[in-house]
Amino acid sequence: YMRTLRALFNRAMAEGFAKAEDYPFRAFRISKYNLETRKRAITKEEMLRIINLKIEYGSSIWHSKKFFLFSFYCIGMNMIDMAFLRWSDVENGRIRYKRIKTGKEFDILIQPRTQELLNYYHKKNQTENDYIFPILNDEIHKTPQSQRDRIKKIRTRTNTDLKAIAKEIYGKI
C-alpha cells in the first residue's frame, strides 16, 4: 500500500497538486516493507509425477494439466499471455510474444514436449490469427471486459483442477 501511496503522491506533485517540500517519502524507505511472496518450487520427481499422471482425455482437468505444462515448458508463461497467444506467434521453432502486463518481449525455443502440446491444439483449417488455446474466441470475446472475464473463469477452473491434481499426487493439499 505504501508504494501505491508514494506513486499517488508523485503523480500529485507532477500535476501540481502537491509541493516537493511536502514529500513524505524523502527520509522514509519503503524497501524495508518489501514483503515478497516466498518462492515455492516442486522437485523434478514431483514434476515427473504430474507429467505422467493419467487423466481423462479432453476433460477440463486434462486441459488444465496441459496449460500448466505449457506454462512450465515456456519459462512460466502466465495464463493471460497463453490466452492471447496466436499461431502467428509460433515460427521457425520458436514462440515469440510480448507479455501483456509488462510489454517485455520473449523469444522461447520450442522443445519437443512443448511441440507435442502445440500439435494437440493445432486444428485443421486453422489460420495464423487463431488463438492457440481454447480460452478465447474472437466471435464470442469481443470486448476487453469479456476477455478478462473469460480468462478469469478459465484461471479459476485451472487452479481448482491443479489442486485436484496435487491432491491426487500428494494425497492432500
TADASUL-V684359 format. One record per helix or strand of 3 or more residues. SS is the DSSP state (H for helix, E for strand). FROM is the first residue (numbers start at 1). TO is the last residue. If there is no record, write none. Layout:
ss:SS from:FROM to:TO
ss:SS from:FROM to:TO
//
This chain:
ss:H from:2 to:14
ss:H from:20 to:22
ss:H from:30 to:33
ss:H from:44 to:52
ss:H from:60 to:73
ss:H from:79 to:84
ss:H from:87 to:89
ss:E from:94 to:98
ss:E from:105 to:109
ss:H from:112 to:121
ss:H from:144 to:170
//
